[in-house]
Amino acid sequence: MSVDEGTVRRIAHLSRIAIEEADVSRMQGELNAILSFVEQLNEVDITGVEPMSSVTPMRMKMRDDVVTDGGDPKRITANSPLSEDGFFLVPKVVE
């Protein structure tokens, strides 16, 4: 795939990048070089390679899913503006 000067101008317009007319041919060469490099990636044999989300193998740190009562309700609601019987009091938002 190659890019012509009209495409360079269109890309610049869509990207909101101001390119001087003298720089259009230089940008055309740079974009064509980038695209030819990307096309080389199609030549890589990837059969048997599984997709990955990271370049380093990692596992998510998980904790045991344990149901608790929250510990100490008085300590939990201590910073709340209003609380009653260990519950947060909130203003009514639905009429």
N, C-alpha and C positions, 0 to 999 in steps of 0.2 A: 504494500500500500504506500502510495506517495501523496504528498500534500502539495497542492499548487498555490500560487500567490493569493488567489481568491479565497481559498480555504483558510489561509493564514489570517487574512483580513477579517473573515467571519469569526474565527476563533478569538481573535483579539477583541472584536466587538462584543461577542457573547461573554467574554471574560472581563469586560470593562477595562481593558488594558490599552493605553495609548501607544501605538507603534508608529514611528516615523516611516515615511514611504521608503527611505533609503535602507531601513532595517528589515523590510519585508523579506527580501531575498535571503538575508542571513538567518532570519527566523525559520524560513522555509527549509533551509539546510539542516538546522538544528532539530526541527520537528521530524524531518525525514530520518535523521540519524537515530532519534529516540524510537521511532516506529520500527525501524529495521532491527534494532536491538530487541524490542519486544517480540517481533516475529521470530527471532532466533529461539525464543522460549518454546515455541511450538515443536521444535526439533528434539526436545528433551523427552526421553522415554520415562513415563511416570506409571507404567503398568505395575500394579502391586503396591503402590505407595498410597497409604491412607491419608485422607485430608486431616490437617491438624489446625488447632486454634492457637498454638504457640510454638515457637521454635525450640523451646526447652520443655521436656516432659514434666508436667506438674499435675498434682492432684489437689482438688479443693479440700481445704481443711474443714472437716465436719465435726460437729459436736453431737453427742447423744441427744435425741429428742425426748426430753423428760418433762412431764407435766408437773408444775410446782404451783404453790399458792402465791408465789411472788415474794415469798420471804416475810418481810415485815411491812404490813400495810401502813402503819403509822409513819415509818421512815419514807416509804414510797410517796405518800400523799403530803409529806411535810412541806414541800415547795409549792404545792397547789394553792391558788388563791382561796378556793373554797373546797372543802371536803366534808363528808359526813359518813359515819360508820365504815370508814376504810374505802370509800368510793369518792371519785372526783365529782364535783358538782359543776355542771356547765349550763350556760344560759339556754333557754328554749329557743330553737331556731325554726321550728315548724309550728304554724298556727293551727 
